[in-house]
Amino acid sequence: MVQMLFPNKGAVFQGVICPYTQPEVFSCFEEHKDALQYLTWPAQSPDLDVIKPLWSVLESRVRSRFPLPSSLKHLKDILHEVWYSIPLENIQNLYESIPRRVQTVFQANGGPTPH
């Protein structure tokens, strides 16, 4: 599967290895070590994911609706509406913040960073 998705051997998997990681996970990485680079990620590392702030925006906008969604279909419709109403500029700003956020993590030696 890895070779199918990344025929030029450019795949990188970023993940947290913790005590309860299943042995099959390690076997998979060993089996595909020529095609898949594993990038370890400390379990308590700062979160650099830019999608997380968007989830927060989505949640607050959905919760501010009145009346609140009364069915799964209604919730789905509202989620779509709210998601597509987030200005592209917000997403671009988050994307452009990545170098600054990484630099902050480096300055904190990989530890917690201010939000």
N, C-alpha and C positions, 0 to 999 in steps of 0.2 A: 504494500500500500504506500509506504513512504517513497519508494522508487517511482511509483506511478504519479504521485503528487509533485515530487521534486526530482525529475529525471537528471538534473545537473548537480545533484548532491548539495543543494544549498539550504537544506532544511535545518532550522534551529528550534529546539524545544526548550522553553523556559518553564521551569517548575520547581516546586518546593519538595525537597526530600525530607521526610520526617520519619520518626520511628514506626509509624503504622503504614508506611508505603508498602504495597504488596510486592512480593518477590518477582511476580510476572512483569512488573514495570521495569525492573532492572534487567530482566531477561530480554525484553523488547529492545531496550537501548543497546544492549550488548549485541543483539542480533543485527541491528541496523546501524552499528557504529560508523560504518563507512559512508552512509547516506544521511545520517542524522547527528547533528552536533547537539549535545546536551549542555544547556547553560543553567547552572544551579542558581537558585534564588533563595536567599535566607528566609526562614519562616516568619521572622518578625521584622522584615525589611519595610521601609516606607513604600507606600503604594504610589507608583508612578503612572498608573492606568488613567488615561484621560477620559475614559468613558464613565468613570465613577461620578464625577461632578455632573455629567449629563443625566445620570439616573436620579440624582438628587433633585435636579430641576424638574424632571419628569414627575417624580413623586409629589413634590410640593404643588405643582400645577394641577395634578389630578386631585389631590386632597382639597384644593381650594374650590373645586367645583361644587355647585349646589344645584340640585341634589346630587349626592354621591352616586356613583354607578350602582344600579340595582340588579344587574345581571352580568355574566361574563361577556356577553356580546356587547353590552353597553360599555363595560370597562375597556374592552378591546377597541371599540370605536373611539373612545376618548383618548386612549393611549396613542392611537394612530394620529389623531388630530393634534394632540399636544406635541408628539415627537416631531411631526412635520412642520410645526409652527416655531420650533426653536430656530432662531436666526443662524444662518450659515456663519455669520461673523463670530458667534459664540464658539462654534466648533473650530473655526480657524484660529481663534485666540488660544484655545486649549492646545491645539496642535503646535502652535508657535511657542507655547510655554514649556515644551518638553526639554529643550537644552537648559533652560534656567532651573527647571525642577531637578534634572540630573545633577547639575552643578551644586545645588543645595544639598543633595544626598551625599555627594563627594565631600563637601565641606563638613558634613555631620559624620563623616567616616562610616557611612552606611546606616547610621542610627536614625532615630526619630527626627522629623523635621517639622517646623511650624506650618500650620495650615494656612 
